[in-house]
Amino acid sequence: MDQSSSHIIIFDKENKVLVVKRSPDDEWGAGLWAIPGGKRESGESLLQNVQRETFEEVGLTLFPDKIKFMDNLSKKMNHCFFTTRYSEGEVKLGDGEHDEFKWIKLEELDIEQSVPNLHEEIVEAQRIMYGCIAIKIG
């Protein structure tokens, strides 16, 4: 069975990133901050996957023509990563996988309380969306 997954870094109008806190009983990354995403269902494209996961997890609708594929990061991490500045709706946690959400600036990210590589993922998304690289913290 295909175990591919897709994940997305969503920026708001103030260039903050949406992060979600994984439930304390989650199999992977319990209690840590992460980004929306998950495993692909049968017959789904990776783009459909990230749209579905985003809507199920945080209630936001994504626009396919406004989503950018993060090629370099996807190859390195063996998962598919996307980024966008465009979404519609208000964040509403909906699938039980997450306990909290917040919009943060990169410098507000607590690396010790985040899933592995989240800082690197956000830095790459900033580079793709804005043509700049943030200063690494930590």
Protein Blocks (a to p, Z undefined) as FASTA:
>chain_A
ZZbdcddddddfkopacdddddfkbfghphiacdedddddehiafklmmmmmmmmmnopa
cdfklcccdfklmmmnopacdddfbdedjdddfklpafbdcdddfklpcfklccehklmm
mmmmmmmmnopacddeZZ
